[in-house]
Amino acid sequence: MKIRLFIFSILFVFSVSAIAQYSKNDKYRFIDAEYDFLYEEYDNALSKYLNLYKKDTSNNNIAYRIGLCYSYLYEYRKSIPYFEKATKNVSRDYKDGSFKETRAPLDTYLRLANAYRQIFKTEKAMFILKNYLELIEPDNVYGHETANHEIDKCYTALELTKYPLTININHLPNPINNENHNWHIAVSADGKHMVYTTKTDQEDIYYVQMLSDSTWSVPDNITYKISSSGFFYPVYISAKGNKMILSDGDLEKGDLYYAIKENGNWQKMEPFGRKINSKYCEQSACLSPDENTMILSIKNKESLGGFDLFYTKKENNEWSDVQNIGTAINSIYDEIYPSLINDSTLIFCSKGHNNMGGFDIFRSKKTENGWSSPVNLGFPISTPSDDIYYSFINDSLIYKSMLDTSSLGGFDIYCLNILNTQKAIKEQNDSFISAITSGDTSIIASISNSNTDSIENLIPVIEVKGTISFDDQSQNENPVKITIMHKNAILAELVSDVNREYSFNTIPGDFTLIFHAAGYETSTEEISIPNSFHSKIFNHPVTLKSKQITTGNYIAINNIYFDYGSFQLSKDEKVKLAKLSSLIETNPSLLIEVIGYTDAKGNIKFNKELSIKRARTVIEYLVQNGIDKKHFVAKGMGEANQIAINKNPDGSDNPEGRKYNRRVELKIHNAQNTVIVEDTHIPEHLRYNAGEIQYTVFITNSNQQIQSDEFSNLTEHKTKNSYIYTAGKFNKKEEAISFLNTKYVESFPDASIISLKQLDKIISEANTVKNDAYASGGDKDTYRIQVKALMKSVGTSYFNNLSNVEELHCYDGLFRYVTGYYKTKEQALIELQRIINKGYPDAFLVRSKRLEILTGNKPKEANIDSIATTAAFNPNENFVIQILSVKKNVDLNKFKGLQKTQIHIYKGADGYFRYTWGPFNSFNEARQEWRQLIKQDQYNDAFIMNSTFYEKFENVNP
């Protein structure tokens, strides 16, 4: 069961003065509401939050909680005014779970934007997301990536809703639909058998079949017949309606089961064998019509992102090992709920590809070479919400569970029939490539606008377009040739433009696109555009793979670029650094100079500081990904060494030119492989010196002169402290690659291909004094991630989708659930975002020293970057209760009900006076007294501590 968890971190240590508007009972009401929220009882939580809000409408935290409840109840319109209210006072230091917190978290903006997108106020959502990007810190990588991804979804939503499908909707009658959620549907290929679940206290599984009068039978509750525990739900039913696949609902270690119907009765379900079920998570699956192929959604070590689609085939009545279905289908996000139509069409849900929000539904067609590029089935099949409860009969008939104004209570099941309403579209001065089928004969023709009137029922013109990139991140200027084919016949041949983009107009059909580029492997791409395709644009970007060099390994290194005034890495630049990370792992002797630059806008001092920040950002990112910092030297060059113009000839600003100057360059030393430092591709009109790019082979930088008879074309460049040697001058990089792999050149470990322009920079930099090597400083304290804090123990197994969670029973009475040890805050933040993505949106970082204080244990030294064993405490030690911490000493008469002889005062180096009560002979004794003590408002913030903690303070008892 998917649970959205909130951390109840009632951190007494950090408490502030009580909120005047609320009573002690209100505090307990707040905690009860938090528990209701934890267990997805949003109605109960909402009523309690609303009662608290009536007492104080200025409390932005309560407004935020109310907005969340409405969102999870799918009442987005009602959530908006509360999220709007909450955005009036947001904080980066938001303390989740604290009754005394009156601010809202920064992610309120994300919640508000999502609510607006759900009600199709997409432009408003984009405006809010862009404001959020302005508010968050540059180092908030997760925040930037999340918001930008949400903005991409908004653009897709605008495009898809512009051309909606025409659909007939049939609402299935009662008793199939009722006041509960009716979802998790699976319908047989012939449309005559259906299984689904109804949400009560559990997931009740029902089976129905189509009767002779085309009505559905009375639902048969088969939950207990198949021995379901109440958490299982169906994901597939066979064409004959006699076999069902079910999921156990565990999204971390889930398994798949099957149930058979024999003699009209469903039998007890059984788990699939180890070829299907593994130690990882199998989420859903479907079978081909002949039941010899299974498509599964699995999250394992071979997944590209979260859940990926895999396939297995039945051989000699045994399933083969599962194999990843490939990158044409699987994205870096989740792909779930596969469904096969006629053995050739794959339907699935994905959070990636051309997505308008949540899970959208996509279609791909089987080809000779794999699968065609996925196509979003369009609005309203796909919506801004999670569209996962569906079952396809064919391309035009779908069963889907969704919320609608006609729903009887919650999600209801509908039958959707997509209508073919294609009409002729006339566009002036346009032509397009068409594939028109007449009977069994395929007629290929190029049809101009002049004769479109003679074609009856011509379907709309669709523009197929895309950007071509290279996997080595090259900025190759050579054009790419594109061959467009249909059923082995060539329709047209195109050439990419100067921006490496291509486009052509066509009508729905199956096409093969073949991309040819010198130095790269030919790429064959299959696209299938269904007749129901709703948009005028079909986006199909392509990445070409570099050809394998026969001698040595080809590794291209590119500049890293930044937005104006920023030292934040974008997603594209991280992809480049991933390649460099792999290079370093296989070449442990590498030394890399990381040189930061800025454009010429801004003052010199600021640019100098910004350039070193950019260099350090690159290094920190690589260090966070496991690369030792000893490999790097950081330099900040400010606005020196510009490679593109900053201003136009008339003196006006040139933003396009400046973006090439905002960069980090990487200089590789001690390379054992073939390392090609790619020259930056700058459009000719933006270059300082336009002309052909020429290359040379950098041989070495030596303190001594080299005497060699083997190099007839060896060139020596004398610098301030060394001799730089290069060899040859080449107009084509392919020629330089060939020369680089000659026997003599390979004997120089630093050998690499560079442009003549880069050589000039190398010589220039060699004549300047280098900055000190970058060294990562910081606090010696380590970081951990607190997932949750509770008054009662729930055990670590409660967090079944997280590994190595520890339960810490702390002196303040709370059970804290934490994971990991991290040397740097940056490392911890990366893991924190992964945990947030797993359904813990309010997890936060905590210093190990803080937990040491609360538990009396020091962090483990071994394996500090990963996991430490659970901290514990000795219940037989002496304990005290800290009752006050203030800057000014107070009279002991202030502490009513406590014996003065048991009150002790300690003064710390921070100037604070700490007042304790005790000691107590055991933790249990202290906790018993503490529970009584905090019932008094005066001691609401008291907490338990080990008495030895105060030995480092000055005892100032009167």
N, C-alpha and C positions, 0 to 999 in steps of 0.2 A: 504494500500500500504506500502510495506516495504521500509523504508527510512534509509539510513545510514547517521547519523547526525554528523556534525563537529561543534565544538564550536568556534564561531568567537570572541574570547576573545581579542579584541584590547585593551589591558590593558595599558592605557597611563601612569599609575603610574609607571609601571615597564619597560617602554620603554628605549631603549638605543639609541646611536647615529645613525643617518640615514645611510642607506646602499648607498655607493657612486655610485654603478653601476646603481641604479634605480632612476627614476624620480617620481614626485608626481603622474603622470598619471599611472605609473606602479603600484603604491600602490592601486589605484582604480581598476586597471585591476586585481590585486590579489584578492581584495574583491569581484569583480564580479565573478571571477572563483570559489571562495568559495560558493557563492550563487548558481551558476550553479551546483556545486557538491551536495549541499543540496537537490536540486530538481531533482537529478539523471540525470541531463543533462551532462553526462560525456564527450560527444564529444565536447561540447562548453567549458567546463572547461579545457579539455585537450589542446585545441588549445591555450588558454590563458596561461596556465602553460608552454607550450613549447616555446612560445614567450618570457616569462620571463627567462626561462632557457638558451635561446640563449645569453642573456645579461650577465649571470653569471653562468657558468657551475660548479662552486664550491659550489653553493647553494644546500646543501643536503636536505633541507626542500622541495624545489621545485621538486627535483628529486624524493623524496618520494611521493609527490602529483601526479606526472606523473605516477609513478608506480601504485598507487591506481586506477587512471582512467583506465589505461590499464587492470588492474585486473577485474574491474567491467564491462569492455567491453569484458571480456573473452579472451583478447589478452595477455595471460600469458607470452608467449615468449618475447613479447615486454616490458613487465613490469620488467623482470629480470635485465637487465643492469641498470635500474634506481634504483631499490631496492638495487642492489649491490653497486652502487655509494653512496646511502644514508647510508649504513651501515658503511661507512668510518668515519662518525662523528655523532654518536648517543648520546643522553643525557637523563638522568633520569629527568632532569628539563625542558624538552621540553615544549615550550609554543605554544600550538595549536592555529591556527588562527592569529598568530602574523606575520605581514608582515616582521618584522625585525628578525624573527627567521630563522637562517641559518642551524640549526642542525635538525636531524631527531629523532623520538621517538624510544624507545627500541623495540617496537612491529614491527619495520621494519624487524627484523629477522624472526618473525612469518609470515609476509606477504611474504617474500622471500622464506621461506621454503615451504609455501603453493603453490607458483607459480611453484617451482621445482617439487612438488608432482603432480601438475596438468598436467605437461608434462612428467610424469613418470620417472623423475630423483629422485627416492625415496631415494637412499642412500645419495645423495647430500642434500636432505631435512633433513634427520636425522642428518647429520653432522652439519648443521646450527642450528637445534633445540638444539643439545647438547652444542654448543657454547653459545647459548642464555641462557641456564641454568647456565653456568659458569658466565655469566655477571650479571644476576639479583641478587638482594639482597636476603638473606635467608628468610626475612619476607614477600617476595612477593609471598604469597600463591597462588594467582590467576595465576601468571606467571608460577610457578612451575607446578601447576595442568594442566594448558593449554598445556604447552610444553610436559609434559609427556603423556598427552592424544593424542597429535598430533604424538608423537613417536610411540605410540601403533597403531595408524592408519597406519603409515608407514609400520610396521611389517605385518599388515593385508594385505596391498596393495601388498607387496612383495609376500605373500603367494597366494593371489587370482590371480594375474597376471601371476603367474608361471603356472597355469592350466586354461587358458581361455576357455570359452565356444565357440563352433562352431555355428555361427549364419548366416542365410541368411537375408540380409537387403533389404527391399523394400521401396524406397523413394516415398511417396505419391505425386501425380502430382499437378501442378498448376491447378485450383486456390485455392486448399486447402492450399498448401504451396505457399508463396510469399516472398516479400522482408522484411516483418515484422516478429516479433516473433509470432509463432503459437504454442500455448501451452495450459495448463489446459484442457487436453483431458479426455473424458469419453466415453467408448465404451460399447455397450450392450453386454450381455453374449453370444448372438448368432453372434456377430460381424457384425450386419447389420445396426446399428444405431450409430452415433457418434456426440458428441457436443464438441466444443473446442472454444478457444478465439484467436483472432488476436489482437495484441497490436498496436494500433494507438495512438491517443491522449487519448484513453480509452481502456477498454477491450471489444471489440466487440464479441458477442457470435454468433457462427454459428452452424447450424444443417445440417448434411448430412445423407443419407441412401444409403445402397448398392443396386445397380440395378441388374437386371437379368443377365447382362453380367459381373457381379463381378467388376464393376467400381462404383465409388462414384458419387452421384448426384451433381449438382451444389450447392455450399454452400448457405444456406438460412440464412441471417442475422436476428436473432430473438431478438436482443438486446432490441429493443423498443416494440416488441410484448409482451414480458414478463415484461415490465416496469423496466428494469435494469437501474441503474443510471450511468453505465459505469465502476463501480468498482466490480461488481459481476462476479463470474466465476463458471462454473459447476464442480462438484466433483463426480457425479454419474448419470447414465441414466439406466432405467430399461430394462429388457430383451426384452420387447415389444416396447421399444423406445417411450413410452407415458408418462413417469414420469421422472422428473429430480430434483436432489438436487443441490442447489447452496450455495456458501459462499459469505458473503458480504465483505470479504477481510480485516476486522478489526481483527488484531491479539491480541487485548487486551480485547475487549468486543463484539466480533463477534457473529453473529447469523446465523442460517441456514434457508434456504427458500426452497420451492418446487414449481415446475411448472408442469402443466398437459397439455397434448395435446388432444384436443377433436375435432373430425371431421376433423382431419388433420391440425388443427391450434393450436399453442401454446398459452395458456392463461396467464393472468397476474399472476406472482408468488406471493406466500403468505408465511408469516413466520410460522414456526412450533410453536406449543403451548408451554406453560411453562414447560411441562414435558421434552421437548427437549432443548429449549432455556432458558437460565438462566441469572443471572447477571454476570456470568463468560464468558469465551470465548469458543464457539463451532466452530471448525475450518473446519472440513470436516466430511463426513459420507457416509455409503453405506447401502444397504438393502440386505437381504438374498433372494434367488430365490423366496420364497413364500411371500416375503415382510412383514413378521411378526417379523423379528428381524432386528435391526439396530445397526451397529457398528459405534461409533462416536469418533472423536478425540477432547478432551476437556482439557482445562487448568483450574482447579479449586482447592479448598482446599484439595481434596482427591487425587490429582495427586502426583505421586511419584517423578517426576522431573518437567518438563515443561508441555508439552502436553502428555496426556496419552490416551489410548484407553479404551472406556467404551462401554457397551451394554445395550439395552433396548428391551423389547418384547411387542408386541401388544396383549392386552387382552380386549375382548369386544369392539374392535375398538378404544381402548385407549392405549397410550404408558405407560409402567410402569416407575418407577423411574430408572434413569440410575445407573449402577453399574460398578465399576472398573473391567476390564477384568482380572487383576491379574499380579503378578510379573513375570510370565513366559514370558509375552509379553512386559510389561512396564518396562523400565529401568529408571535410574536417568536422562536420557536425553529426547529428544522429540520423540514421536511416532505420525505420522500423516498419512493422506491419506489411510485409510483402504479400502480393496477390498475383497469381498468374491467370491470364485469359488466353485460352486456345493455344497454350504452350509457346506463344511467340510475343506476347505483350505482358510486360511487367508493370504493375501498379505498386507504388510504395509511398510512405510518408517520410518527409525529410525536413529538417530545419535548415538545410543548406540549399544550394542551387539558387534558382530565381524565386526567392521566398518572400511572401508578403506578411509573415508573422506566425509565430508558433510553428506547428507542423503543418506543412502544405502537402497536397497529394500530387504526385508526379507519375508520368507515363514514359516508358521506354520500350523500344521494340528490338527484338532479337535480330541480329544481323550475322553475316558470315564471320565477322571479325569480333563479335562480342555483343555489345548493347549500344543502342543509339543514345545521343545526348538527351537527358531527361527533360521533359516538357511539363511545365506546371499546367494542370488541367483547367485552371482559370477560376475566376469568381463567378458564381458563389459556391462551386465545389470546394475550392480553397478559400479560406477567410483569414482575417487577422488572428483568430483563435487557433487552438490545437485541433486540427481536423484529423482525427485518428480513428473514429468510430465509423467505419465504412465497409462496404462489401460490393465489389463490381461484378455484374453479370456479363456485361459486354461494354463496348465503348460508349454506349448511350444510356444504359440502364444501371442505376446505382442505388443501393440501400445505404442510408446514412443516418446516424443518430446525431441530433443537434438540438440546440435551444431555439425556439421560435415562439412568436406570439400565440400560435395555435397549440403550443405544448400544454399538456394536461397538468404538469407539475414541474418536472425538470427536463432532462434530455429525453426526447421522444424519437421514435424510429420513423423515417420517411422513405418513400420510394421516389427517386428523382429520375425523370426522363429528359435527356438533353435533346432539344429539337434542332434539326438542321435547317437553319434559316439563312443560308448563304445567298447573297445577291451580287449581281454584277456591280463592279466599281469602276468608274471611268476616271482616269487620272491624266491630265493634260501632259503631253510631251513625255510620256513614260513608256517603257517597254519592260517585258519581264520574261523569264524562262518558265515554261510550263510543261507539266507532264499530264496529258489528258487521256484518260482511259475510255475507250469505246468498245464495249463488249470485251473480248479477250485480246484486243489489239491495243498496244500502247503507242500512242502517237506523240512524238517529241517535236516540239515546234517553238520557234521564237515568234511571239505574237505582239504586234505593235498596237498602239492605242486605236489606230484607224479602223481595225476590224473587230474590236471587242463587241460591237453591236450585233455581230452575226453569231456570236457564241451564246447559247442559251444557258442561263443559270450559272454564269461564270462566278467562281468563288473569289473572295477578296485577294488582292495582291498583298504578299507578305515580304518584308525586307529581311533577308538573312544577313547579319553583319557580325563582325567580331574584331578583336585585336589579337595580333600574333606576337607572342613573346618567345624567348629562348631560355632553356633550362640553365644555361651557364650565365644568364643575366647579361648577355652580350647586347650591345646597342648597334648591331649589324645594320648597315645602311643598304645592303643589297636587297633588291625586291624579292618577294616571295611569290612564286607562281602557284595559283590555285586552279585545279581542274575539277569541274562540277560534272558529276555523272548520275545517270538514272538508268537502272537496269542494264548496266554494262555499256551504255551509250553515252558519249560525251556531249553534254549540253552546251558547255561554254568553258573558256579558259580566261582567267583573270590574273591581274598582277596587283599586289598590295600597294598602297599609296605610301607617301613619305613618312606617315605616322604609323606604318605597319598595320594598317587597318584594311579591311576588305568588306564589300557588300554586294549583294545582288538581289533582284526581285524575283519572286516565284509564287507558286500556289502550293497548297498542302500536298504532301507526298513523301516518298522515301528517296533520299539523296545520299550520294557518297562524295565527300570533299577530300581531295588529295592535295597536300601542301608540299611543295618542293622548295628547298633553300640550300644554297651551296654551303657545305660543311656541316649539314644537319641531316638527320635521318628523315626520310620521307614519312609523313604522317597521314594515315587514312582515317578519316572521321565519318561516322555514320550519323545522319540526322533523320528523324522521322517526324513530320509535321502532320498531326491528325486533321481531319476535316473539320473538327470542332474547334480548331485553334482560334482563339478569340482576339489576339493582338495583331497589330500591323508590323511588329518587330519581333524577330526571332534572334536572340543573342547567342552567339556561339564562339567564345574566345578559344584560342588554341595555343599550346606551348610545344615548341619543337625541341627535340633532344639532339645534343651535339653528337657527332660521330665519334666513335671510339678511336683514339690515336693508337697506331700500331705499336709504338715504342713509348713506354712511360705512361703515367696517368695525367690526364688533362684536367686541370683545376683552374677555373677562372675566378679572379678576385675583382670585385667592383667597388666603386665608391658608394658610401652610405649617405643618403640625402635626408634633409630635415626641413620642416616647415619654418616659416619666418619667425625669428625670435625664440625658437624652441630647441630643446635638446632631447625631445621625446622621440623614441624610435617608432616608426610606423610598422604595420604588419609586413609590408613588402620588404622593408629593410631588414626585418628579423629573418626573413627567408634567406637573404644573402648571408647573414651572419651564421645561420644554421650550417651553411656550406663551409664557412670558415672554421666553425667549431669542429666539424667532421675532419677537416684538413689537419687541425692541430692534434686531434686525438691520434691520428695515424702518423703524425710527424712530431714526436715529443721534443725534438731539438729546435723547433721553430722559435724565432724571435720576431715579433711584429711591432713595427712602429705604427702607432695609431695617431694620425695627424688631423686635427680639427681645423675647419675654416668657416668663415662667415661671408656674407655678401658685404658690399660697401656701405650699406645703409646703417645708420647708428654711429655712436661715437667709438673711437678706437679702443678705449679701455673696456667698454662693455663688450665689444666684439671679441677682444682678446680673451676675456673671461668666458664668454659664451663658447668660443672655439674649444677651449680646454674642457668645458663641461660636455661638449659633444663627444670629444675623444674618450672621456671617462665613462660616459653613458654606454658607449660601444663596449668598452672593457668590462664594465660592471655587468652588462647583459651576458657576455661570454663567461664571466666568472660564475654568475648565477646558474649557468648551464653546465657547470662542472669543470671549466677550464682554469688551470692554475694561473694566477695573476703574474707569475714570474715570466710568462711568455711576452708580456706587453711593455711597451714604453709609450707614454702619452705625451703629445705635444699640442700646443695651441698656437696656431699661426695667425689668428685673427682674420683680417680681410686681405692678407697677403696672398700672392700667387693666384689671382683671379683667372679663371679659365673661360669665362664668358663675360659679355658686356653687362654692366650694371645700369647704364644709361644709354638712351638713343643718341644719335648724332646731334639732335637739336637740344640735348640736355635734359629731356624728360625721362622719367623713370621707366625702366624696362623690367617688369616683374618676371617675365619669362627667362631672361638672361640671369637674373639674380638667383633663381632657384638652383642653377647648376653650381653656383659658388658656395651654397650652404651645404657643406659636405664634410665627410671624414674620409681621408685617403688611407689606405693600408699598404705598408711596405713590408714585404716578406723577406726574412733573412734565414739562412740555414735550411732552405727547402730541399728535401730529398726527392720530391716529385717534380713533374713538369708544372710550374706555376705560371700562368699567364695573367699578368696584371692588365685587365681590360682598360683600354683607353675610353674616356668618357665621350659618349656620342652627344655632340652639341649641334643643333641645326646650323647650317652654314651662316645664316644671317645673324646668328647670335655669337659667333666665335670672334675672338680677338683677331686671329689670323686665319682666314678661310683658306681651304686648300686640301690636298690629299693627306691622309694620315699615313705616316711612314713608321716602320718598326725597326728595332734593333734588338740584339740579344745582350742583355746585361750579363756579364761574366762574373765579376767579383769586385769588391771594394777592399783593397789591400793596403797595409801599411808599407809594403815594399814593392818595388817595381818587379814586373814579371818579364822574364826573358824566355821567349818561345819562338821556335822556328816552325811550329806546326800551324800557327795562325798567320796566314798572309794578310788577313783583313782585321787583325786585332787593333783596336784603337785605344790609346791611353788618354785619360782625362785627369790632369793633375789638380788636386784640390788642396785645401789648407793643411790637412793632416793625413791625406791618404792618396791613393791612386785608384781611380775608377776605370774599369776595363769593359769595353763593349766589343761586339763583333758583328759586322755586316750591316747593311741597310736594305730593308725589304718593303716593297709596295703592298704586298699581300701578307696577311698573317699566316696563311697556310705555308708560305715559303719560310717564314721565321720558325714555325713549328717543326718543319722538316730539319732545318739547320740545328735547332735546339736539341734534337734527338740524336745528333751525331755523337760518336764515341768520345771524342775529346771534350766536347762541351759538357757531356754528362758527368765528367770528373769534377766539375765545379758545382758544389751543392747549392750555391745561391743563384744559379743561372735561371733567368726568367725572361719572358718577352715583354718589352715595354715600347711605348711610342717615343719618338724623338722629343716630343714635348715633355714627356715625363722624365726623360734623361736630363733635359735642361733643369728641371726642378730638383732632381736628385743632386746634381752638381751644385746648384745654388744652396740647397739645404746642407750639403756637406761642408760648405764654407761658413756656416753659422754655428753658434754654440748650441748644443742640444739642451732641452729642458731636462730636469730630473725625471727619472723613471716614476711612473705613476705608482703610488702605494695606497692601498686601501686601509684607511684608518677605521676608527669607530670604537664603540663601547665594547669592552670585553664580555659584558653580559650577553647572554644568548636569549633567543626568542622562542616562545611556544605559541601554539594556537589553541585558544579556549573555544570549544564547540558549544558548551552548555554548562550551566550551574544550577543545581536544584537543592531543595531542602531535603529531599528523600533520594536514596540511591535507586537508580534504575538499571545499573549494571552496564558494562561496556558492550554487551551484545545488543543493547538497544540501538546502537549506532552501527547497524549491520552493513551499511554501505561505505563505512570508513574502516581503515586498517590501523591497528596499533593504538587504539584510543585507550587512555589511562584514566582511571577514576581516582581522584585525590580527595580524601576526606580532610577538610581544612579546619583550622581552629575556630573559624567563625561559624561552624556548623554546616556549611555548604558542601555539597558534593560537586567538585569541579571535574569536567571531562575535557581532557587536553590531549594533544598529539604533537609529536615532532620536537626536535631541537634544531635551531638554526643559528649559525654564526652571525649572519647579517640580517638586517631588517628586510633588505631587498629579497633575499632567498625566502624568508618567511612570507612575504607578501605574495610571492608567486604561488606558493602552496596554499595560502589562504584563499586565493581566488579559485583554486581547484576545489577546495572544500565548499566554498560558497556555491559553486556550480553544481555540487552534488545535493543541494537542497538545504543548505545551512546559511541563509543569506545574511545572518547577523553574527557569524563567527568573528572573532577579533583576536589581535595579537596581545600577548601578555609577556612581560619579561620573566625569565626564569628566576631571577632574584626575588621577584614578588611572590612567586609560588614557593620559593625556598622559605620565605618568611612565614607563609601561611601553613606550611607543612613541617618545617623544621629539618628539611633535607636539602642537600646540595645536589645540583645536576650531575648526572654521570659525565665523566670525561670521554669515555670510549664512544665511538660512533655518534659524535655529537651532531652531525649533520642529518642524521636520520632519526632513529627511534631509541628512546631510553625506557628502562623498565619502570613500572608504576612506583611513584613515590609513596611512602607510607609514613606513619608517625608512631612513636612509642607511647602507648597509653599510660605508662607508669611514670612518665616525667611530671614535673611540676608545671602548672599552668596558672595564668592570671587572665583577668578580663580587663582590657583597656577600655576606659569609660570616657576619656576626653583627651584631646590634643589641641592645645592653644598656644598662641604666641606670648601671652601674659599670664603669670601665675595667678591662681584664684584661691579664694578661701575654701577650706575643706568643708565648711558648713553648707556649701552649695550642694554637696552630694547627700541628698536626703535618703534616709533608710539604710545607709551603709556605715559600718563602724569605722571611725577615723583611723584606728590602729591597723586596719587592713588596707588602707589606701596608701599607695606609694607614688612618689613623684620622681620623674626622670627627665633630665634636660639633655637634649641632643645637640650636636654640632650645628644643626639647622636652626637652632634658637627656639624650637618648640618644647613646651612642657607636656609630658605624657603622664596621665594619671591612670594607675592600674588598681584593681581590687583583687585581693587574694593573699597568698597563693592557694591553689587547690592541688590535692595529691594525685589527681588523675584527670585526663581529658573529659571523661564521662561526668565526673563531679562538676568540673567547670562548665560543661555544656548545660547541665541541669540547672545550675545557678543562672547561667546566661539567659536561658529561655524564660525564666521568671523575671529577670532584670529588664529585658527589652520590652516587656509589656508596659513598662512605665515610659511615658513620652520622653522624659529626661535622658533615658539611656537607650534610646532607639537606635543609636549608631554604635553601640558597644560591640566588641568582638573579642574572640579568644586568641591568646598568644602564648607561646612557650616562654616561660619565665627567663630562660637563658638569653633570650633576645635582648633584654634590657641591660645585660652586663656591660655592654659597650657604651651605655649612657651614664651621665653623672647623676648620682643619687642625691636629690636636694630635699629630702624629707625634713620638715621643720623639727 
